[in-house]
Amino acid sequence: MTATGHRRSGVDAPASIWDFPEHGSRGPKPRHNRAAIAALAVRIADAEGLEAVTMRRLAGELGIAVMSLYNYVPARDQLVQLMTDNLAAEYAYPGRPATDPRAAIAALARQTRDIARRHPWLAGLLHRPMPPGPNGLRYLDYFLSLLAGSGLGTGAKLELITMISGFATVYGAMQAAPAGQLASSAEQAQALARAAAKGRYPHLAAALATAGRPRSHADTFGSAIERLIDPAQLG
């Protein structure tokens, strides 16, 4: 065991923040708690980006010494775990079992997209798998309930959840990009048309010839989610 992780198969993996007690049973009553620390870190990331969230910056905002912050959160890896679980608390779940799993999965994907719109830095963490917290586990459990009637095995279910969640997160973060950073749909279409007109890309030219009118972001997102859901065989 190290200060920031535990050894698995010869590789140090970040330990789960939930493996550590919230605070010790001795000493004075803590002035802060993990929920408040995570919420503050999220506000900083929303305003300035994830790179602005440092242990020193956070300690300064809380009015405590950096070493005191480590009493609440052992390392920045664990801080990021708290932040992502804080975002997972933004999901709203129906109070009754879903009668239409496909529609429920699509609705859940839209929530993921919207969370990423509000917190676009989240997409930058997709390459850093981390242990889920209580809110993340609730999301996983609910998603699995929607796949309970599918013909998929456990591994395939988890793969599908990863694909849908990842796509929705990246899509939401993309939509949150400031105006001018991304080409508009019209600009993208014009660039493709110019490339196809050169005659070197016959399959692209054929596809564009039957493409029809550009669709809205909402229509494109919905169509993509439906295609991802198809392997679940939910009917």
Beta strands, then each sheet from edge to edge (+ up, - down):
strand 1: 5-8
strand 2: 11-14
sheet 1: 1+ 2-
end
